[in-house]
Amino acid sequence: MKTILLATNLREQTTAVFDWARLFAHQYSSSFLLLHVQQTPINVMSQSSDSDPVDLNTSMDVVVEAAYPAKLRQLATQFGREGIGCRVLLRQGNATEVILATAQQQAVDLILMGHDPLASIYQQLLTGSVALSIARRSGCPVLIAPTDDLEMVSGRVYPRTIVYTTSLAFDQPEPFTQVVEMAHRFASRLRLLHIQTDNQSNKTSADKRIAHFQQLMGDNPVELDRVNAPTVVSGIDWYLSTNPADLLVMTTHERDFISGLLNPSLTGRMISRSTIPILVYHLKADS
């Protein structure tokens, strides 16, 4: 994990978001691309010099608020003092499309962004849909950290316990392998969570999946928790309320536009309500 795309709108309470970014950067010796997307033109000119670590996308006639370059340069300088390489990107356009395009162009390994689960419905429609769209469409993992935890003390985020949700039917080996490696790096406790609802695979296929997980875990025994619940969302909510965790890992499957309208994804519903960070792996439809 060499490059982390850290997307920020510079308006949210982002202490915890930046702390998660710092944590991953130090653990993986990663550098940052600090991206701010200006969605509407503002007729305010900004100043920059060749020595400033700011890349203005002048080909798109970007005009940004005067305070934004200064805030971003300040952040980049602070990250640099902490030993984290950082380049700042200012862009204009649709936030989702710009973030996804930048991630692809720069070949990033992780997108990290914030989301406020207690935001108003209007804010949810704007920022929530951005986080969900990126989680659904990104070719790399996406870490979405809540921004509303005002009691969070800077520097105290850490994935002591990672919960990996599994249907025991559709998971792919690559995401789980990466999560196992992550748990090893952070010396985290890794727990698998399966929510038992009416529509489930048969016991034979579930046993095969568990055996596969154990193979990927190596000598460490698989910790699998099963919860009976009316819905997967209610099951996850209950589990997390009784089993504190620091990071929730989910996979989301490729969906067409109509399917997304008629049947919002489980991952999307969890993103809109979770009070702990969610790490999302996007799986292709033919995976």
Secondary structure, 3 states (H helix, E strand, C coil): CCEEEEECCCCCCCHHHHHHHHHHHHHHCCEEEEEEEECCCCCCCCCCCCCCCEEECHHHCCCCCCHHHHHHHHHHHHHHHCCCCEEEEEEECCHHHHHHHHHHHCCCCEEEEEECCCCCHHHHHHHHHHHHHHHHHCCCCEEEEECCCCCCCCCCCCCCEEEEECCCCCCCHHHHHHHHHHHHHHCCEEEEEEEECCCCCCHHHHHHHHHHHHHHHCCCCCCEEEEECCCHHHHHHHHHHHCCCCEEEEEEECCCHHHHHHCCCHHHHHHCCCCCCEEEEEECCCC
